[in-house]
Amino acid sequence: MTRLFGTNGIRGVVGEEMTPDLAHRVGRAAGLLWRGQPVAVGNDTRTSGPMLKAAVIAGLTAAGCQVSDLGGSPSPGVQLYVKEHDVVGGVIVTASHNPPEFNGLKVLDAEGMELPRTTEEEIERLYFENAFEAPSWNTVGDVYRVKGANRRYRDAILEQVDREAIRKRAFRVVLDCANGASSFTSPYVLRALGCRVLTLNAQPDGTFPGHPPEPRPEHLEEMIALVGETGADLGAAHDGDADRVVFADEEGGYVYGDRSLALVAGHVVAKAGGGTVVTPVSSSSCVEDTVRAAGGQVTYTPVGAPLVARKMFETQATFGGEENGGLIFPQHQYTRDGALGLAVMLEILASGKETLSTRLQKLPMYHLVKGRLPCPPGSRGEVMDALARHVAGRKVDRTDGLKVFYEAGWVLVRPSGTEAIIRVFSEGKTPQDAQRLYDEVMGTLEEIKASL
């Protein structure tokens, strides 16, 4: 059966893969599973959001569901609403960090988590069978416009951190909202925490005029420069739906996500007196080193935030996250949350006198190289099997693709879940080690591909 759902929901270019018809049919399929019960929907700031949300709502109400429309909200804000209210699930219209021509659908369970794969498959079956009955006039569900969901989400963030300690420091923060959904929430969270806030791109605009919504270094040059120019203690930036956060230190240095993940993980584990941190196999060894030093342990999953969150839920883990700025705090909810990640980073800085750059310098240092090999889906299995034979005898982790360990580091090779490529990550203690391992394995992959 053809798949609709990728690693993080359903995504595509609006008017091509992502259409009102698709959104309507996904809504009807999900509505059949939920059997007319109450559900919630929300959307980020993309210009196509209201159109696609209306189509989803039409599908849900055609199946008899009672729909609470939260309006524009960060993804974790919608997920918190689902978790805290008497609804059986929800749908978020968002394409997260993708460019403005994209949009997507995330379907949630009653805990606010993205659906397990078995439930996604049931929605896909109903979608492709397209065997929907026309609703009668007296079976159509109602739609309710909900006010205050973003306010409750902001309050929930404040409940999770030491507000007084943060307020006493009166931090100066440069915040880049990327014209996305964090515009509704994060500036107000920082204000409530006593921060002096300089915002960039904090007006909702689905064309993303400030810069693309992926918080990459080349997109955040203005934020990084303002940190240095204004003497700020911290710079922070969200992606389009605000479930991620990345940082710049007080010197204007971009903080890569594996470093902020390790710092926050160590803080959370030390505060809890131990526990398990869940993270994908692609995460830096810096995370495990830091967690173990704080008295915790690490469990690895395949790549993908929903997989991390569900493993955390199953094991009652203390913390989890990814190297892209996605941080998951289970005492709050089992989903990535950019605003809470920002608030916790301020709590870390408030716990002592050290600057962010000083704290980061104390973390173990590793170097990462990332790349990709174009490869048709039909050939990827043969390539991976041949690579497995080539590295036979070495220590290998098969959690997701092949993670091969060497004396100088490791290399992870995994087929992409969304593109016709094989992704290659290498890590070493030095840049030279990381590059050498990457070159060796990529060369082997290219030889294997050429021989097929």
C-alpha positions in Angstrom: 0.0 0.0 0.0 1.2 3.5 -0.8 2.3 5.5 2.2 1.0 8.9 3.1 2.8 9.4 6.4 6.5 10.1 6.5 8.9 10.6 9.4 6.9 13.5 10.8 3.3 13.4 9.4 2.2 14.1 5.8 3.9 16.9 3.8 4.0 18.2 0.3 4.0 21.2 -1.9 0.6 22.9 -1.8 -1.3 22.4 -5.1 0.8 19.4 -6.0 1.0 16.6 -3.3 -0.7 18.7 -0.6 -4.3 19.6 -1.7 -7.6 20.4 -0.1 -8.9 17.0 -1.4 -6.1 15.2 0.4 -6.7 17.1 3.6 -10.4 16.4 3.4 -10.0 12.7 2.9 -7.4 12.4 5.7 -9.9 14.2 7.9 -12.7 11.8 6.9 -10.4 8.7 7.4 -9.3 9.9 10.9 -12.8 10.8 11.7 -14.0 7.3 11.0 -11.4 6.0 13.4 -12.5 8.5 16.1 -16.2 7.6 15.5 -17.7 11.0 16.0 -15.9 11.9 19.2 -14.4 15.3 20.1 -11.1 16.3 18.5 -9.0 19.5 18.2 -7.3 21.2 15.2 -4.8 24.0 14.9 -2.4 25.5 12.3 0.8 27.4 12.0 1.2 30.7 10.1 1.4 29.3 6.5 -0.8 31.1 4.0 -2.3 27.8 3.0 -3.1 26.8 6.6 -6.7 28.1 6.8 -7.6 26.5 3.5 -6.2 23.1 4.4 -7.6 23.3 8.0 -11.1 24.0 6.6 -10.8 20.9 4.5 -9.6 18.8 7.4 -12.5 20.1 9.5 -15.0 19.3 6.7 -13.7 15.8 6.7 -13.9 15.4 10.4 -17.4 16.8 10.8 -18.6 14.7 7.9 -17.5 11.7 10.0 -19.5 13.2 12.9 -16.6 14.5 15.0 -17.1 17.5 17.3 -14.2 19.8 16.4 -12.4 22.4 18.6 -10.6 24.9 16.3 -7.7 26.4 18.2 -6.7 28.8 15.4 -3.0 29.7 14.9 -0.8 28.0 17.5 2.6 26.3 17.9 2.4 22.6 17.4 3.3 21.9 21.0 0.4 24.3 22.0 -2.1 22.1 20.1 -0.6 19.0 21.5 -0.9 20.3 25.1 -4.5 21.2 24.5 -5.2 17.6 23.2 -3.4 16.1 26.2 -5.3 18.3 28.8 -8.8 18.2 27.4 -11.4 15.6 26.8 -10.6 14.9 23.1 -9.6 11.7 21.5 -7.0 13.2 19.2 -6.2 16.1 16.9 -4.7 17.4 13.6 -2.1 20.1 13.2 -1.8 21.8 9.8 1.9 22.5 9.6 5.0 21.8 7.5 7.4 22.7 10.4 10.6 24.0 8.9 9.9 23.5 5.2 9.7 26.5 2.8 6.4 28.4 2.4 5.1 26.5 -0.6 4.9 23.4 1.6 2.3 22.4 4.1 1.4 19.2 6.0 -0.7 17.3 8.5 0.3 15.9 11.8 -2.3 13.6 13.3 -2.3 13.1 17.1 -3.5 10.6 19.6 -5.2 11.4 22.9 -1.9 12.0 24.6 -1.0 14.7 22.0 1.7 12.4 20.5 1.9 11.7 16.8 0.2 8.4 15.9 1.9 5.0 16.1 2.6 3.5 12.7 -0.2 0.9 13.0 -2.8 3.7 13.3 -1.3 5.6 10.4 -1.6 2.5 8.3 -5.3 2.3 9.2 -5.8 5.9 8.1 -3.9 5.2 4.9 -6.1 2.2 4.2 -9.3 4.2 4.6 -7.8 7.1 2.5 -6.9 4.9 -0.5 -10.1 2.9 -0.4 -12.0 6.2 -0.6 -15.1 4.3 0.5 -16.7 7.2 2.4 -20.4 7.5 2.8 -22.1 10.9 2.3 -23.1 12.3 5.6 -26.8 13.0 6.4 -27.9 16.3 7.7 -28.4 15.1 11.3 -25.0 13.3 11.6 -22.7 16.2 10.8 -20.4 17.2 13.7 -20.2 20.8 15.1 -17.2 23.2 15.1 -16.3 25.3 18.1 -13.8 28.2 18.0 -11.6 27.9 21.1 -10.0 31.0 22.7 -7.2 31.0 25.2 -5.3 27.9 24.1 -2.1 29.8 23.5 -2.4 31.5 26.9 -2.8 28.2 28.7 0.3 26.9 26.7 2.3 29.9 27.8 1.3 29.4 31.5 2.2 25.7 31.2 5.7 26.6 30.1 6.2 28.9 33.1 5.1 26.1 35.5 8.0 23.9 34.4 10.9 26.2 35.3 12.3 28.2 38.3 10.7 31.5 37.4 12.1 33.5 40.3 15.7 32.4 39.6 15.3 33.4 36.0 13.6 36.7 36.8 16.4 37.7 39.2 18.9 37.5 36.4 16.9 39.8 34.0 18.5 38.2 31.0 18.8 40.1 27.7 17.5 37.8 24.9 17.4 38.2 21.1 14.5 36.0 19.8 13.9 35.2 16.2 10.4 33.8 15.6 10.9 33.2 11.9 7.4 34.8 11.3 6.1 31.4 12.5 3.8 30.2 15.3 6.2 31.1 18.1 5.1 34.7 17.4 2.0 33.9 19.4 3.8 32.6 22.5 7.6 32.8 23.0 7.9 36.6 23.3 5.3 36.6 26.0 6.9 33.7 27.8 10.2 35.6 27.9 8.5 38.7 29.1 6.8 36.8 31.9 10.3 35.5 32.9 11.6 39.0 33.4 13.7 39.0 30.2 14.6 42.1 28.2 13.6 40.9 24.8 14.6 42.0 21.3 12.5 40.2 18.7 13.1 39.5 15.1 10.4 38.3 12.6 7.9 38.2 15.4 4.8 39.0 13.3 2.9 36.0 11.9 3.5 35.8 8.1 3.2 32.6 6.1 5.4 33.8 3.3 8.3 33.9 5.8 9.7 37.2 4.6 12.5 37.4 7.2 14.2 34.2 6.2 13.3 30.5 5.5 11.8 28.8 8.6 14.6 26.3 9.0 16.8 27.6 11.9 20.1 27.0 10.1 23.2 29.3 10.7 23.0 30.9 7.3 19.3 31.9 8.0 20.1 33.4 11.4 22.9 35.9 10.6 20.8 38.9 11.7 20.0 37.2 15.1 23.6 36.2 15.6 24.9 39.7 14.8 22.4 41.3 17.2 23.4 39.2 20.1 26.9 40.6 19.8 25.8 44.2 19.0 23.4 44.4 22.0 25.4 42.5 24.6 22.7 39.9 24.9 23.1 36.9 27.2 21.5 34.6 24.6 20.1 34.4 21.2 17.3 31.9 20.3 15.4 31.0 17.1 12.5 28.7 16.4 11.3 26.9 13.3 8.0 27.5 11.6 5.8 25.6 14.1 7.9 26.3 17.2 8.6 22.7 18.3 12.3 23.3 18.0 14.8 25.9 19.3 18.4 26.6 18.5 20.7 29.1 20.3 23.5 31.6 19.9 25.9 32.2 22.8 26.7 35.6 24.2 29.7 35.9 21.9 27.4 35.5 18.8 28.5 31.9 18.2 25.9 29.6 16.7 25.3 26.6 19.0 24.8 23.4 17.1 21.9 21.2 18.3 24.0 18.3 19.6 25.7 20.7 22.0 22.5 22.3 23.3 20.9 18.8 23.5 23.8 17.5 25.6 23.8 20.6 27.9 20.0 20.4 28.6 20.1 16.6 29.0 22.9 16.8 31.6 20.9 19.5 33.5 17.7 17.5 33.5 19.3 14.3 34.5 21.3 15.9 37.3 18.2 17.7 38.6 16.2 14.4 38.6 19.0 12.5 40.3 19.5 10.1 37.3 17.2 8.6 34.7 17.1 7.6 31.0 17.6 10.0 28.1 16.2 8.8 24.7 17.7 10.1 21.5 18.2 8.8 17.9 21.3 6.8 16.8 22.4 9.9 14.8 23.0 11.9 18.0 26.6 12.9 19.0 28.5 10.8 21.5 28.7 14.1 23.4 25.1 13.5 24.6 25.9 10.1 26.0 29.1 11.2 27.7 27.3 14.1 29.3 24.3 12.1 30.5 26.5 9.4 32.0 28.6 12.0 33.8 25.4 13.3 35.3 24.4 9.9 36.6 22.0 8.8 33.8 21.9 6.4 30.8 21.0 6.7 27.1 18.6 4.7 25.0 18.8 5.0 21.2 16.0 4.9 18.7 15.6 5.2 14.9 15.7 8.8 13.6 12.4 10.7 14.0 10.9 12.7 16.8 7.7 10.6 17.0 9.8 7.5 17.6 11.8 9.2 20.3 8.6 10.5 22.0 6.9 7.1 21.9 9.9 5.3 23.3 10.1 7.9 26.1 6.4 7.2 26.8 6.9 3.5 26.9 9.9 3.6 29.2 8.9 6.6 31.3 12.2 8.3 30.4 13.5 11.4 32.1 14.3 13.4 28.9 14.7 13.0 25.2 15.6 14.9 22.1 17.3 15.3 18.8 20.3 17.1 17.5 18.1 19.5 15.4 16.9 21.5 18.4 14.0 19.3 19.3 13.8 18.8 23.1 11.2 16.7 24.8 10.3 17.1 28.5 8.0 14.3 29.6 6.8 16.0 32.8 5.3 18.5 30.5 4.3 16.4 27.4 5.7 13.8 25.1 6.5 16.1 22.2 9.2 18.5 21.1 8.7 21.9 22.6 10.8 24.9 21.5 9.4 27.4 24.1 10.1 25.1 27.0 13.5 24.3 25.6 14.2 28.1 25.7 12.9 28.5 29.2 15.0 25.6 30.5 18.1 27.0 28.9 17.5 30.2 30.8 17.1 28.1 34.0 20.4 26.5 33.3 22.1 30.0 32.9 20.3 31.2 36.1 21.7 28.3 38.1 25.1 29.8 38.2 27.3 32.7 37.0 28.8 31.0 33.9 27.9 32.2 30.4 26.5 29.9 27.8 29.8 29.7 25.9 31.7 28.7 29.1 29.2 26.0 29.9 29.5 24.6 26.3 33.3 24.6 26.4 33.1 22.1 29.3 31.2 19.5 27.2 33.1 16.7 25.5 34.0 17.7 21.9 33.2 15.7 18.8 33.1 16.6 15.2 30.4 15.6 12.7 30.3 15.4 8.9 27.0 14.9 7.1 26.3 14.0 3.5 24.0 12.1 1.1 24.3 9.6 -1.7 21.5 9.8 -4.4 20.0 6.3 -4.7 16.7 5.1 -6.1 14.5 3.4 -3.6 14.6 0.1 -5.5 18.4 -0.1 -5.1 18.8 1.0 -1.5 18.3 -2.4 0.0 21.0 -3.9 -2.2 23.4 -1.1 -1.3 22.8 -1.5 2.4 23.2 -5.3 2.2 26.5 -5.0 0.4 27.7 -2.4 2.9 26.8 -4.8 5.7 28.9 -7.5 4.1 31.8 -5.1 3.7 31.9 -4.1 7.4 31.3 -7.6 8.7 33.5 -8.2 11.8 33.1 -4.6 13.1 30.8 -3.5 15.8 27.5 -2.5 14.2 24.3 -1.0 15.6 21.2 -1.8 13.3 18.7 0.3 15.2 18.3 2.5 12.0 20.4 1.6 9.0 23.9 0.7 9.9 26.0 2.5 12.6 29.5 1.2 12.2 32.0 1.8 15.0 35.7 2.4 14.5 38.6 3.3 16.8 38.4 6.9 15.7 34.6 7.3 15.8 31.5 6.0 14.0 29.7 6.2 10.8 25.9 6.0 10.4 24.4 5.0 7.0 20.6 5.1 6.7 18.1 5.3 3.8 16.1 8.5 4.0 12.4 8.0 4.8 11.4 11.0 2.6 13.9 11.3 -0.3 15.6 9.0 -2.8 18.9 9.2 -1.0 21.1 7.4 1.6 22.2 9.7 4.4 25.7 9.4 5.8 26.9 10.8 9.1 30.4 10.4 10.5 31.7 11.5 13.9 35.2 11.7 15.2 37.2 13.2 18.1 38.9 15.5 15.5 37.7 17.0 12.3 40.3 15.0 10.4 39.0 11.7 11.9 35.4 12.6 11.0 36.2 13.5 7.5 38.5 10.5 6.9 35.8 8.1 8.1 33.2 9.8 6.0 35.3 9.7 2.9 36.1 6.0 3.4 32.5 4.9 3.8 31.1 7.2 1.1 33.8 5.9 -1.3 32.7 2.3 -0.5 29.0 3.2 -1.1 29.8 4.8 -4.4 31.7 1.7 -5.5 28.8 -0.6 -4.4 26.2 1.6 -6.2 28.4 1.6 -9.4 28.6 -2.2 -9.4 24.9 -2.9 -9.2 
